[in-house]
Amino acid sequence: MHKFKKIVFSFLTIAGLAILLFSSINCFYKFNDVSVPPEVKTIKILTFDNKARYQNNRLSPQLAERLRQKIVSQTKLTQVNNENADWEISGYISQYDVTTSAISNQQVATNRLIVGVSITVTDRVTGKDPKNLSISRSFDFSATLSLTQAEQRLNDEMIRNLADEIFNQIFSDWK
């Protein structure tokens, strides 16, 4: 019975320390869910222009559509296509470049695709100056793949990561 009490005491001690640790982390980082002013009801998301030196023709429409789906499903905003939207999101692909990221045995082993997006959020409700955001993400791929092959493999990850980052920068409030 004495051994059982030690095990229970050890378990409770570890559980208590874990609770204390996780609650103290919350003191340093606090994440508030989607933050939309109550007077904002509608949103218009334009297809992004592609101004990068190299252009992936599928990226722009797929990114805009993924962002549109995410906003409609995770906020109370209604997507509209007229000029009377409370918020309008526009932007462009600003960077789409490949660089070497790793060398092994004097050969390129890994390449990195860097994708940059510039976003403008126009608030027609408050009349505040437009909010400009810059998002950049990198995606590594084997140097044995051509860029076309890498794009095919990375496409879903690129779209998801970029849309998530744009969404978080527009709607989230980190404190």
C-alpha positions in Angstrom: 0.0 0.0 0.0 2.9 2.4 0.8 4.3 1.9 -2.8 0.9 2.8 -4.2 0.7 6.0 -2.2 4.2 7.0 -3.6 3.0 6.4 -7.1 -0.1 8.4 -6.7 1.8 11.2 -5.0 4.4 11.2 -7.8 1.6 11.3 -10.4 -0.2 14.2 -8.7 3.1 16.1 -8.4 3.9 15.7 -12.1 0.3 16.7 -13.0 0.5 19.7 -10.8 3.8 20.8 -12.3 2.4 20.4 -15.8 -0.6 22.5 -15.0 1.6 25.2 -13.4 3.9 25.1 -16.5 1.0 25.4 -19.0 -0.7 28.2 -17.0 2.5 30.2 -16.8 3.1 29.9 -20.5 -0.4 31.5 -21.0 0.9 34.5 -19.0 3.5 35.2 -21.6 1.5 34.6 -24.8 -2.1 35.3 -25.1 -4.0 34.6 -28.3 -7.3 36.1 -28.9 -9.5 34.4 -31.5 -10.6 36.1 -34.6 -10.9 39.8 -34.1 -13.5 41.5 -36.3 -15.1 44.8 -35.3 -18.9 44.2 -34.7 -19.8 46.8 -37.4 -17.9 44.9 -40.1 -20.3 42.4 -41.8 -19.2 41.9 -45.3 -15.9 41.2 -47.1 -14.7 41.2 -50.7 -11.6 39.2 -51.6 -10.0 40.1 -54.9 -7.9 37.7 -56.9 -4.2 38.5 -56.3 -2.1 39.9 -59.1 1.1 38.1 -59.9 4.0 40.5 -59.9 6.8 38.1 -59.1 9.7 37.6 -61.5 8.8 33.9 -61.9 5.1 33.2 -62.0 3.2 30.2 -60.9 -0.1 30.8 -62.7 -2.1 28.5 -60.3 -0.9 30.1 -57.1 -2.8 33.4 -57.2 -6.3 32.1 -57.9 -5.9 29.1 -55.5 -4.5 31.3 -52.7 -7.4 33.8 -53.0 -9.9 31.0 -53.0 -8.4 29.3 -50.0 -8.3 32.6 -48.1 -12.0 33.2 -49.1 -13.0 29.8 -47.8 -11.1 30.2 -44.6 -12.6 33.7 -43.9 -16.2 32.6 -44.6 -15.9 29.4 -42.6 -14.1 30.9 -39.6 -15.7 34.3 -39.2 -19.2 35.7 -39.3 -18.3 37.8 -42.4 -20.3 37.4 -45.6 -18.5 37.3 -48.9 -19.8 39.8 -51.4 -18.7 40.8 -54.9 -19.9 44.3 -55.0 -18.1 47.6 -54.2 -20.0 48.1 -51.0 -18.1 45.5 -48.9 -17.1 46.6 -45.5 -13.6 45.2 -45.9 -11.8 44.6 -49.2 -8.7 42.4 -49.4 -6.5 42.8 -52.3 -2.9 41.9 -52.9 -0.2 40.4 -55.2 2.4 37.8 -55.3 5.6 39.8 -54.8 8.2 37.1 -54.7 8.6 33.6 -56.1 12.2 32.6 -56.2 14.3 29.5 -55.8 17.6 29.5 -54.0 20.0 26.8 -52.8 19.5 25.9 -49.1 21.8 22.9 -48.6 24.9 21.5 -50.2 26.2 17.9 -49.6 29.4 16.5 -51.1 29.9 19.7 -53.1 26.5 19.2 -54.8 23.2 21.0 -54.3 21.1 18.8 -52.0 18.2 21.0 -51.2 16.6 24.0 -52.8 14.3 26.5 -51.2 11.2 28.1 -52.9 10.5 31.5 -51.3 7.0 32.9 -51.8 6.1 36.5 -50.8 2.7 38.0 -50.8 1.7 41.7 -50.2 -1.8 42.2 -48.9 -3.9 45.3 -48.5 -7.0 45.4 -46.2 -9.2 48.4 -47.0 -11.7 49.2 -44.2 -14.7 51.1 -45.6 -16.5 51.2 -42.3 -14.1 53.2 -40.3 -12.3 54.9 -43.1 -8.9 54.1 -41.5 -5.9 54.0 -43.7 -5.5 50.6 -45.5 -3.6 48.0 -43.6 -0.6 46.7 -45.5 0.8 43.3 -44.7 3.8 41.4 -46.1 4.0 37.6 -45.8 6.9 35.5 -46.8 7.2 31.7 -46.5 9.9 29.3 -47.7 9.4 25.7 -48.8 12.4 23.3 -49.1 12.5 20.6 -51.7 15.1 18.1 -53.0 17.4 19.3 -55.6 16.7 16.2 -57.6 13.3 17.6 -58.4 12.6 20.2 -61.1 10.8 23.3 -60.1 7.6 22.0 -61.8 7.8 18.8 -59.9 8.5 20.6 -56.6 5.5 22.9 -57.3 3.3 19.9 -57.8 4.4 18.4 -54.5 4.4 21.6 -52.5 1.3 23.3 -53.9 -1.2 22.3 -51.2 1.3 23.1 -48.4 2.1 26.5 -50.0 -1.6 27.5 -50.4 -2.5 26.3 -46.9 0.5 28.0 -45.1 0.2 31.3 -47.0 -3.6 31.5 -46.5 -3.2 30.7 -42.8 -0.6 33.3 -42.3 -2.6 36.0 -44.2 -5.7 35.1 -42.1 -3.8 35.2 -38.9 -2.3 38.6 -39.7 -5.6 40.1 -40.7 -7.8 38.7 -37.9 -5.7 37.7 -34.9 -4.5 39.7 -32.1 -1.3 38.5 -30.3 -0.6 40.1 -27.0 
